[in-house]
């Protein structure tokens, strides 16, 4: 039996789909495709070039680059040499953090894009294991340890002329249990952990992903997530590759913001059939849609809202879409709305997008209903890097909005109580899994490995439950729990998502309760929306009257979830905020309050805003119209 490794997977796809386009990349005016067969030649030459430079089986090589053809080809080159890739996010700008990952993994080589090379130049003198820096682009000046990608390819081509058999023997000798990647955690603690993923971890998870959402060879995706992101890596690259499908990279701009702005244009050019997303991106897509509708005038906005209302009623929870007489009667109207408005929105996504798959964090049910309504459902999934990463997902075939879908094939999942005992459906506890996709452990960290791997089971640290139909509901991280003064615990993510998604005036929110008498919130307001509201009310944020009006409007958004409010009963009232602090700056990656997967780094936020939080537990701070909140509003 052929070992189930990533090089074997790629070779099999080349044999089956050689003439299909694997990679699409835009450097000039148009996207150009690279076929599976053409990619194989480049992978062979690059991998052989790495070997000729001294890369041996088991050696580690870091890969730090924007998403592009070279990212996938470089990783395959590393893997065909029998070496281990250490994919590192380009968003890591803290040089000490970057140096830790390269040094801790003992990387012999680093492969970088031009924009990332400057970081390596600043830290290379403190990396004794680092021998070669391979740069994917032309540089104005070259340093002794550096070599351009094209020279590596040329060396590889020459090496293969006399060592082709040796090269074939090298990649064919790779075992399923050999390490393929060391993926570091996002660094929300001072010491990121290196997740060891084997070749079989990946190939097993690719099989499991296909059991949930199958992507046939006609599919094409624009990979808008960072390529080192576990979800994008397995599903966006290798699952597409396994099936002979295509993936395109986002056109690179001069800056990260410029690259981000290229996404809408590139979507129209590529016309993807499937997109991978995370909640932060989903919110941006929705915001852009709603802003475009608003600009068309009040009549169009009213029509859009009626269409949404009709679609929500007809779609229900997904699995019961259109069932029952009341829903069936809404179908003719929905068909009309689709023709008048939803179809035009879908054209902005290329016109043939069938669905999104969402991962990376909890996706609020309201967002799921929104995208389902406009005809491009966003099917929520669940996973974590330690599981390579896919564990469950909704799909076009079977889905239930609000859930994280069905558990993948050949994967055991049990919900356990605090003592490790399995719980029946409906009861909440820690999610634990067992399968061939579960990591080998943490690199050079036995203590951390033993804490999460027990008798072959991965203890995820996430809370959730299975319903009677086998759908998984994820409630949030155990470590981010709100803890009352009576030691009762509750996960905040669902509340935060619900409030921000139902309010145009609240951009971000972090709830806090660490054995305190009540829950408080740090709120990042949507300044533009609040300024528009103030203008309509003929008020000014520079005056006390306007400041208090804004603060009371924000309070009204929270009150909607309290007793007597529109969303009454969604959450226990004690976990809703009794006081809040308005913040002047958002949580971002740049200020280290969001990690590379755009999740809040709660510990850092709580530490940074400790004085504001402490103030909220004083009589003056509990009054929302306190001087601190008024001052922040006055600076809008």
N, C-alpha and C positions, 0 to 999 in steps of 0.2 A: 504493500500500500504506500502511495506517495505521501510523504509527511505533509501535514496540513499547516504549511508555513505561508508567510506573505509573498516571498519570491515565487513559490509554487502556484499560489493563487494568481499572481500577475502573469506568469508564463501560460497558465491554462487559459486565461482570458485573451492573451495575444493569439493563441492557437485558434480560439473560437471566434474572436471578433476583430481579427487583425486589421481589417480595413475600416472599422468603426472609428469615429473620433473619440479619443479619450479626453484630451485637454483643449480648452479654448482659451486664448489669451489675446488681449488687445494692447498693441504697442503703438500702432499708427492710427489710421482712420477706421480700420475694420478689425473685427475679431478673426483670428486665423486658427485653424484646427490642427492638432497633432494626433495622428492615428495611434492605435495600440502598437502596431508594428514599428512605426517611427519612434515611438517612445521607448520601445525595447532596445533599439540600437543606442539611443542616448544613455539609457540606464546601464547597459553593458559597458560602454566606453567610460562613463563616469565612475562606475564601481571599480573597474579594472585600474583606472587612474588612481583611485584612492589606495588600492592595494599596492600599486607601484610606489606610492609615497610612504608606505610603511603601515597602513591600516590593517590590522590583523583581526582574526576572529575573536569576538568578545570585547574588542576595544570600544570605547565610547566616543561618539562625535556629536557635538551640539549643532543644532540647526536653528538659526534665528533669521527669519525672513518674512516679508509680507507674502500673502497668498499669491502664488504664481506658478507657472509650469515647473520652474526650477525647484519649488518646494517639494512637490511630489516626486520628481525625478531624483532629487538629492537624497530623499529618504530611502527610496528604492535602491539607489546606489550604495548607500550605507548598509542596507539589509542584505543585498546580494553579496557583499564582502564578508558577511557573517558577523558584522559589527552591530553595535547597539546605538540607536538614535536617541538623543536627548533633545526633544523639541522644546524650545523656550519662547515665551511670548515676547513679541516686539514691544509690548507695552511696559515691560519692566525697565524703568529708567533709573532705579536705585542701583548704583554700581556694586554696592556691597551685596545686595540680593542676587544680582546677576553673577557676581564672582563666586558666591556660595554654591550656586547650582552647578557651575562648570567645574569648580574645584572638588565639590563633594562627590560628583559623579566620575571624577578623574578623566575628563575628556582629553583625548590625544589630539583631536582636531576640532576646529570650529568652522562651520559653513555659514557665511553671512551675506546679506545684501549690503549694498553700499551704505545705505542709511544706518545700518546697525554696526558697521565695521568700526566706526569711531568709538563705540562703547568698548569693544574688545581691545582696541589700541590703548585705551586708558587703564585697563586692568591686566593686560597680558603679562606684565613683568612680575605679577604676583601669582601666576598660574604655572607652577613648575612642570606639570604633566603635559601642558599644551605645546605641541610641536609645529603644527601647521594651521594657518588661517586661510581658508579658501573663500575668495570673494566672488560673488555671482555677477558683479558688474565691473565696468572699467573704473579705475581710480586715477586721480591726477598724479598721485605719488604712491609708490609701493615701498613697503618695509620688508626686511629680510625674510620674515617667516611667512609672508603672504604670497599667494599664487592665484592667478585668475582661473575661473572655471574652464575657459577654453583650453588652457594649457593642461589642465587635468584630463579633459576629454582627449586631447592629442596624445598624452602619455598613455592613456588607457587603450586607445586604438592601436598604438604601437605594441603595447604589452600583450594584447590579444593575438597579435600575429604569431607569437611564439609560445604563448601560455594559455591558449583557448581551453584546452582540456583541464588544466589546473583550475582555471576560473570556474568552469562548469562543475568540477568536483567540489569546489568550495561552497557554492550556494546549495548544491544538492546534499551536502553533508549537514546542513542546518537541521536541527531537531525541533520538534514542536515545543519542547520545554525550554529552548534557548530564549534568552531575553531579546525582545525586539525594541522596546522603548523603556526609558526611565522618564516618567512624566511627573514633574514636580507640582505639588499642591500650590494653590494660589498665593501662599505666603501671608495668610491672615494672622499667622503666628510668626514669631521671630525666626523660626527654624523650619522652613518648608520640608516636606517629606517627599522622597523620590519613589513614586509608585512603579513597581516592577511589573511590566506587562510582557508576557511571552508571546511567541508567534501563535500558539494555540489559543491563548486568551483572545487575540484579535480574530482569528478565523472562526472560532466558536461564536463570538459576538456578531460577526457578519452573518453567520447562519441564523442566529437568533433574531437579528434585525430584519432579515428577509422573511422570517416567519410572521412578523408583525406588519411590516409595510414592504411589499415587494416592488422593486423598481425595475421594470423591463428595459431592454436595451434602447428603446425609443426615448427614454427619459433623459432630460438634461436639467442640470441645476446650476444656478449661479451661487457659488459658495461665498456668502456674505459674512459668515462667521470667521474669526481667526482660524487658520488651518491647524494650529497646534491645539485648539480647543478639542477636547476628547470627542464630543458629539460630532463636530465637523470632520474630524480625523477619520473616525470609523465609518460614519454614515455618509458623509459628503465625498470622501475619497474612495475608501476600500469597498463599501457596499455597492457604490456605483460601478466601480472597476470590476467587481465580481460578476456583475450582470451585463457587462458590455455597454453600459450607459456612459454619458458624457458629463464633465464638470467644467465650468468656466470660472475664471478668477475675475475679481473686480479690477477695473482699470485703475492703475496706480497714479495718484496725483503727486504734486510736489510736497504736500503736507497730508497728515492723517485726515484733517477736515475735508480737504479737497477729494481725497479718496472716498470718503463717506458720501460726499455729494454726487459722486459718479454712480452710486448704486441705482437710483431711479432710472437714469439714462441707460445703464447697462442691462437692467431688467427688460426694458423695452427692446433692446438689441438682441439679447439672447433668447427672449421669450421662453423662460423656463417652464417646465411641467411640474416641478416640485421645488420648494424652497425650505431650507432649514432655518429656524428662527429661535430667538430667546425672547423672554417677556419685554426686555428693554427695547428691542427692535420692533416687536409687535406694537408697542405703545406709540413708537415714532410713526409707524405706518398708519395707524389709526388717526393720530393727530394730524398728519398730512392730508389724509382723506377728508377729515372733518373741516380743516381749514379751507381746503379747496371748495368744499360744498358751501361753506359760509360766505366765501367771496362771490358766489354766484347769486346771492341775494336771499331774502327772507322766504320767497315762494319756493325756491329750490330746496332750501333747508327744511321747510315744513314738509315738503313731499318726501324728502329723504327720511325724516323722522317717522312719517307714517309708514313708509316702506319697511323700515327697520322693525317697527312695532308689529307689522303683519308677519314679517319673516320670523321674528322671535316666537310668535304664537304658533306658527305653522311648524317650525323646526323642533320646538320643545327641547328635550334633552338629547336629541340626536337619534337615539335608538328608536324613539317613538315618533319620529318625524312624519307628519302627514296622517297619522293614525287617528281615527275617530271622526265622526261626522263634522264637528265644529272646525277641525283643522282642514279637512278635505274641502270644505266650502271656501276656505281662504286661498286655495291654490290658483284660481283664475286671476284674482287680484295680484297675487304674488308674481305670476307670470308677466303681468302688465308692468308692475314695478321693476321687475328684472330688466325688461326691455327698455324702460324709460331711464333707469338710473344705475342699477347695479352692473349691468353689462358694460357701461361706459367706464365705471371705476375699474373693472377687471382689465380693460384695455391698457391701463397704466401699469399693470403687472405683466404685460406682454400678450395677453389675450388667450393664452392656453395653459395658464397656471391651474392645476387641478386641486392642489392643497398645499398647506404648510405642514411641517412637523415641528412642534415646539419642544424645546428641552432647556436644560441649563438652570432652571428655577421654576417655582410655581407660577402657573399661568392662570390668572383670575378667570372665573367662568364667564364674566361679563365680556371679556376680550374674546373668549372662545365663541360666544353667541354672536358677537359683532361680525367676525370674519366668516362664520357659518352663514350668517344672513346675506352677506354680499356675494356669496357663491364661491368663496375660496376658504374652506374650513381650515382652521389651525388645530390639528390633532395633537393634544398634549401627550408627552411621554415622560418617563422618569429614568434617571440613571445617575451614575457617578463614576469618576475616572477609575476607581478601584475595581469596577465591574466592566471596564473596557469600552463604553460605559453603559450600554443600553440594558435596561431591566424590564421595562414595560412601555406600552404605547397604545393609544387609540389609533384607529386606521379607518380608511374609507369603508372597509367591510364591516367592522364592528367598533362602535364608539358610544361613549356616554359622556356628554359634556360635564365638566367639573371634576372628572376623574383623570387618573394618569393611565387609564387603559388596562388591557389584559397583560398578564405576565408572559414573557417570551417563552417559546418552546425550549425544552431541555434545560430549564432553569427552575429550581425549587425556591419558593418564597414562603417564609413564615413570619407572622407577627408575634413578638414575644413580650412578656411582661418584664418587670425589673429584675426578676430572678432567672430570666432566660427560658421560662416556660411558654410553650406555644399557646396562642389565644385563638378562639373561634372567630368566624366572620362577624364583622360589626364591632369588634372590640379593638380599642386603640393600643398600640404599643410600638416597640422598635421594629423596623423592617430589617430582616436578615435574609440573606440569599446564599444559594449554593449552586455552583455550575462551573463549567470549564472556562468561563469568561472571568472568573474571580482571580484577581492579581496573585502573583507569587509572593508578594510581601512588599515591605518598604526597604529600599536600598540602604544598607548599613544602619539599620534601625530595628533591631529585634524587639525591643520593648514596645515600640509603637505597633509592630506587626502582631505581637501576641495580644495586644489590647483589642484588635478588631477581627483577627482570624482565630476562630475557636472551633475545633473539630471539623474543619473544612467549611465552616459557615462564616460569611462576611457580615459583621455587625455594622450596619451603615451609619448609625447615629441619627437616622431620620425616623420621624414618627409617622405612623399611618395606620390604615386598616383596609381589609378586603370586604367588599359588600357581598351580598348573597349571590350575586351573578358573577363573582370573580374579578370585578373591577377594583383596581388599586386606587386608594385615595391617600395622597401624601400631605401631611399636615405641617411639616417643617422640621428644622434641625433641633435636636434635643438640646444642644448647647445654646441655642438662641431663645430658650423658653423664658416667658415671663414667670416670675416666682412671687406669689403673694406673701404677705406677712404671716399667713397661716400655713405656708409651705406648699399651697396648691400651685400647680403649674399649668401653663397654657402657651401654645405656639402663637407668635404674633403675626407671622407672614400673611395668613389669610385675611386678617383684619386690615393690615396695611394695604394689601392689594385691593381689597374691596373699597376702602375709603378713597384711595387715590384714583381708582378706575371709575368711580362714580362721581368724582368731583373734578370740574375743569379748573378749580382754583387751588388744588393741592397737588403739587408735582411729585414730591417724595415725602415719606413719613417713616420715622422709626419709633416704635413704642418701647417704653422702658418701665420695668418694675422688678427690682431686686430686693424682695422681702420688704416691700414698702406698703404703706396703708392704701395707696391707690396707684393706678397706672397713669403715666404721663407720656407726652409725645413731643418729638422734635419734628417740626414741619418745615419743609422747603416749599414756599408758595409759588404758584405760577404767576409771576409778576405781571406779565403782559395781560393775562386774563383779568387780573384784579384792577389793573389800570384802566382797562376798557370798561369794567363795571363801575369804577369810580366816576369816569367821564359821563356815563349814562345817568348816574345819580346826581350829577352836578356837584360832586364833592372833590376835595383835594387831600391827598395823603400827607401833605405838608401841615395840615391842621388836625387838631385832636379829634374833631368830629369825624373826619374822614378816616383817621387811623382806627378809631373805635368801630366804625362801620365795617371796615375790612376785617377786623378781628372777630366781630360778631358773625360776619358772613362765613368765615372759616369755621367758627363754632357750629354754625348751622349745618355744615357738611357732616360734622361728627354727630350732631343731634339726630340726623336722619337714621342712625343705627341704634339710637336710644329708645326707650319705651315711649310709644306714641309716634315714633318716626316712621318714615316710608319703608325703611329696611329693618324695622323692629324685629328682634328675635333671631337675627342672623348669628349673633355672638353674645356670650354672657356679658352682661353690662359691666361687671367689675373689671373686665379687661379692656374696656373702651377708655380713652383718655379723659381724665377729670381736669387736666390742665395741659397747656401746650406752650412750647416756645417756638416763635417764628424765627427762622434762620435766614441770614442774609446771603449765604452762598450754598449752592447745591452739593450733594455728595457726588464726587467724581473720582475717576482713576488717578487724576493728577494730584488730588489732595489725599490720596490713599484711603478714601472712605468707601470706594467701590473697588472690588478686586478685578482681576482680568476677565472674569465671567460676568461682570456688572452686578454682582451681589454686594449688599451692604456689609462692610467690615464692622460689625456691631461693637466689638471691643474698642476699636480705635475711635469710633464716633462717640461712644459713651465717655471715654477718657478725655477726648478733646473738649466735649461740651459738659464736663462734670459740673462746673459752676452754674451753668444754665439749668441743668437737671436739679441740682441741689436747691436752687431758687424756687423751682416749681413746687417743692414740698414745704414752702413757707406760706403763710396767710396772704402776703402780698403777691407772690408768684402764682398762686392758684386763681387769682383774678386775671382773666385773659387780657384785660385792658391795663396791664401793668406797664411801667415805664420802659422796660426792656423791649417788650413787643412793639410798643408805640414807636420807639426809636428806630427799630429795624424797618417798620412799615414806612416811616418818614423818608427813608433812603431809597425807596423804590425808584 
